[in-house]
Amino acid sequence: MARVKGALATRKRRKKILKLAKGYWGAKSKHFKMAKEAVMKSGNYAYIGRKQKKRDFRRLWITRISSGCKANNINYSTFMNGLKKAGITLNRKMLSEIAIADAQAFTALVEKAKAAL
């Protein structure tokens, strides 16, 4: 039986890493060892970033809703409590869109929330 050499698998593995590192600055896109480290690090950043994106958007929505609430003389937590008691189940993303696009509809929601308290 013929002896199997690892050159094909090694080349394939290295090409895969270098392809992922394409566009990186300096030797990080050319040298396998540096590219491997950079790709691992960037993978970790991407993983963390996917979690942070959810937090960041939630924070943005809450800020927008809070701004709309202040314009209607109510604070955010009281408004959200009033909506819950009124049985209105709109998520924060939709509430923020309403606060931006349709101020009259948001004012109506605020009135319903105040009435439920």
Secondary structure as UniProt FT lines:
FT   HELIX           7..20
FT   TURN            21..23
FT   HELIX           26..29
FT   HELIX           32..71
FT   TURN            72..73
FT   HELIX           76..86
FT   HELIX           92..101
FT   HELIX           103..116
//
